[in-house]
Structure formats: C-alpha cells, structure tokens
Amino acid sequence: MNEINFITIGDKDFFPLIHFSIKQVLKFYPTSKLFIYDWGFTLYQKKKISTFPNTILIDWTDKLDKENGYKTIRYTNDMENRVGISRKREYFLNQKPFCMLDCAKRIKENLIFFDGDAILINPIDEILEDNYDIGLTVNVEFAAKHKHNSIGPRSWIKGINSGIIFFKLNSKPMQIFIQEWINEIKTYKGVIMIEQNSLFNIIVKRNREILYKEYNIGIIKLANLEYRIKIFPTRLYNYLQIGVRYNDKKVKFLHLVSMRRHYPKNLSKSLIIRDYIREMKIRMAFNHFLRAFSLILLPKIKKKIIVSFNKFLIYRKKKKKKRNYSFSKKI
C-alpha cells in the first residue's frame, strides 16, 4: 500500500479523545496522514493539534449552520422518546459524509474514517493488506436478527455502524461511492440515524446477504461501478459495548460513544472510564424503569423524577471524589 490516510471530525468537546487519537495513529503509522475536520475547536486546541507531524487540520466551521441547520431535519416524537436523538445532533451526523468526500478529493487512495469519540488501540495491518474496496463494521448477530425489518422510517437501527469505515480504493471511485451515500441521505424518508441508515440502505438494496456473516465479501453495483464490500465485526473493529469486558490485545477501535469530554490515559484501567461505565449502567436501569411506567406517569411527575435522578448522579460523583480507588480489576 502506497498511502495511508486517516480522517476524524470533532469540536472542542471531542478534543481530549481526538488529541489521544493523534498520538495513537502516529504511534502505529508514523508516516500516515491524519485529516482532522474542525467543527469548533478552541484556539488553544488548534495550536495543540498543529504541533503534531502529518496532521492536517481543516476548518469546517463555515460549512456548518449551527443555528438553523437542524431545521432541515424533519421532527417526530420518535427522535426524543425512542432514542433521545435531537434534530440538531442528526444535522451534525449528516455532515460526516460531506467531510469524507472533501477528504477523498485531497488524497490519492486509502482512507480510514473514525468518529471523534473512537480510538485506535491496536494496529490494523490486516485491514490494509486485505482485498476489498470498502470495509464496514457490522454487528452481524443483530443484523441477522432484524434482517426482515422493512426499509423505512421505523426500522431505524440496522447493525451497521458508520463510526468506523475503511476505504481501500483510489480517490475517484471513493468519491463516487460517498456522493451516492449523500444522495441516499437526501432521499431517505426516516428521521433517526439518517446517515447511518442511508449507508445501510445502499448495501441492502443491492446485496443484502453480505451483512449476515463476519468477514463476508460481496459485490454491489453503484453508479456503473462495482464495489467489493467487506464486513468487519464491531466486536473487534468498532467496539461499542463499553461496560462489557473486552480483550485489549484484539480489539482495534474502541468507540466511546457520548464520552467525548473525558481523557482516558490508560484505556484498560482508567478511573474515568470505570466511573463512566457505572453511570451508564445506572442510567440504563433508570431508563428501563421510566419506560415501563411512562404510560401512567403525568408529564410533570415524570419531569420531577428525571430531575431528582440527575441530582442523585451529581451527588454520587461528589462522594466519589473523597474515596480511594483500586485499579486491580480490569474492565
């Protein structure tokens, strides 16, 4: 492989993890280029990023309509009640392929995309050597379980996660694929996880069976071109199950969804991650409880319960600061 390029995106809240990611990419692939799309870093953060070699910071703030962009996303109650995704967040998620397209125009070949809250923790040499065009990370078990779900606004979670994507092809066909993805976003009728589900639709409309076996390679035809799509398991290449024990020798990318404000220096023993995991488990149990009784709770009472719960978490964090922690156990 002649050229290796990485791309990630983020703003000031994602900086701690992106700062860590820069070090990780340079550690494993010191001659590679890392393109970072700036969605709103501070001046200090920009200066910090500029000190690293082979790291290209691209200002994307003028391309984002932070005030009114969300109005382009159709609103439904599903967005808040089912998955808690706001229109503003959907708008920003939809910008990811636009950044990828811009980056594809700047390079000759080979692009590895990872979200701003994802971290490379082990080398991915096998990804770079394999014979395919585009690699997608899929929860195969989940995808197979829901394979008969219809394509549409209600089937909002599919098994594909667009937080990690491997483009192992030349710039021109890469641009064509990403542009087709953008076109799919524009015509997608759903309102939740639009960019991710649009990517899913591109595959499932052309060769659904690719998705249901790990390391499958299948061909799809798109804009008069053939693309070899390879399926990589999320359990190794896009690890999302933070809170469940993982093998830090085998997992390639940790995807710390919604943990963008933390800076994990020791990924297997970090106090911050351990606290985050505990909080996630508490929130998950609380949300299940709230969902079970939501039909009989008045809106005002429900709001008071949520406020009280959040106060409890803040109180719990204050108490933790006074304790001494042991790192003898692994995540």
HELIX and SHEET records of a PDB file:
HELIX    1   1 LYS A   12  PHE A   14  5                                   3    
HELIX    2   2 PHE A   15  PHE A   28  1                                  14    
HELIX    3   3 LEU A   43  SER A   50  1                                   8    
HELIX    4   4 THR A   61  LYS A   63  5                                   3    
HELIX    5   5 GLY A   69  THR A   72  5                                   4    
HELIX    6   6 ASN A   77  ASN A   81  1                                   5    
HELIX    7   7 ARG A   87  LEU A   93  1                                   7    
HELIX    8   8 LYS A   96  ALA A  104  1                                   9    
HELIX    9   9 ASP A  125  GLU A  129  1                                   5    
HELIX   10  10 VAL A  140  LYS A  145  1                                   6    
HELIX   11  11 SER A  171  THR A  187  1                                  17    
HELIX   12  12 ILE A  194  ASN A  207  1                                  14    
HELIX   13  13 ARG A  208  TYR A  212  5                                   5    
HELIX   14  14 THR A  234  TYR A  237  1                                   4    
HELIX   15  15 LEU A  271  PHE A  293  1                                  23    
HELIX   16  16 PRO A  299  LYS A  320  1                                  22    
SHEET    1   A 8 THR A  55  ASP A  59  0                                        
SHEET    2   A 8 LYS A  33  ASP A  38  1                                        
SHEET    3   A 8 ASN A   5  GLY A  10  1                                        
SHEET    4   A 8 GLU A 109  PHE A 114  1                                        
SHEET    5   A 8 ILE A 160  ASN A 170 -1                                        
SHEET    6   A 8 ILE A 134  VAL A 138 -1                                        
SHEET    7   A 8 LEU A 225  PRO A 233  1                                        
SHEET    8   A 8 ILE A 217  LEU A 222 -1                                        
SHEET    1   B 2 ALA A 118  LEU A 120  0                                        
SHEET    2   B 2 PHE A 253  HIS A 255 -1                                        
END                                                                             
